[in-house]
Amino acid sequence: MRRGLPGRLAVMIAASGAACLAYGIAIEPNLFRLRRVRVPVLPPGHRPIRILHLTDLHLLPTQSRKIAWVRGLAELKPDFIVNTGDNVASADALPGLRHAFEPLRGIPGVFVFGSNDFDLPGPVRPLRYFRTRPVRAPRHTLPNKDLARLLESLGWVDAQEQRTVFHLDGTTVEVRGCGDAHAGLDHYARVAGPVAGDADLLVGVTHAPYRRLLDQMTADGVGLILAGHTHGGQVCLPGGHALTTNCDLPTSQAKGLSRHRYNGRMAYLHVSAGLGTSPYAPYRFCCPPEATLLTLTPPER
């Protein structure tokens, strides 16, 4: 008996779904790419500054391709590193993370943590990513103190609720960091206020780009804000259109460079799609993993 059209159609749909699933698990999560972005935030006459933005590695010890790719980023010779958290997905991944970051040792930088730097990942419900309220506070099931010491040994400064000034090739940059708003760990009041008097640029760093935090930073005159957390939407429509940001940021700003406006002021916002996924949701579609090299320049005349 010949199979009818509905039966053949069902088989085709099932085969297409299986192919998409296999691609999203086995192929796209390893298609690492470097995004290059120019940000016109420096005063006239200043030399460009190149910032390497890393986030959301969610590293496992077995991810040798990711480790090798991150090691290769040292060839870019950035002036500064910004790490916006969610580095590991297992306590056993710390040696691999050290190996991945070792070629970047000695390059000045800062880091902040995401909730997955404190807690082991667990099973996820897909609809959870469409809610905007923060998750519970972390239980500290990962060795985050060891992780902090590892990152500090590279020469990177813990920027959480801290204001630090860096002198980069003739430009004075103040960096202020804030804890993960998705886990209710943001205490921006501790670093709030105008830019230091001699700073040429104020940069804000956090893990999850919740609008309450972006508003406060923008109101204080922050010129550039860097964040991760969204995974760029992780599962997107063709063309990279995100369905969710896992926070209250609009999906149009799920990844890349955009502008955030508040109370008559504007800050550039860069959200990286990051380099990994939770091991319980190891799937990317139309949203390959990435790191970003931002080149800060004066505005064009």
Buried (B, 14 or more C-beta within 10 A) or exposed (E): EEEEEEEEEEEEEEEEEEEEEEBBBEEBBEEBEEBEBEBEBBEEEBEBBBBBBBBBBBBBBEBEEBBEBBBEBBEBEBBBBBBBBBBBBBEEBBEBBBBBBBBBEEBBBBBBBBBBBBBBBEEEEEEEBEEEEBBEEBEEEBBBEEBBEBBEEBEBBBBBBBBBEBEBEEBBBBBBBBBBBBBBBBEBEEBBEEBBEEBBBBBBBBBBBBBEBBBBBBBBBBBBBBBBBBBBBBBBEEEBEBEBBBBBBEBEBBBBBBEBEBEEBEBBBBBBBBBBBBBEBBBBBBBBBBBBBBBBBBEEE
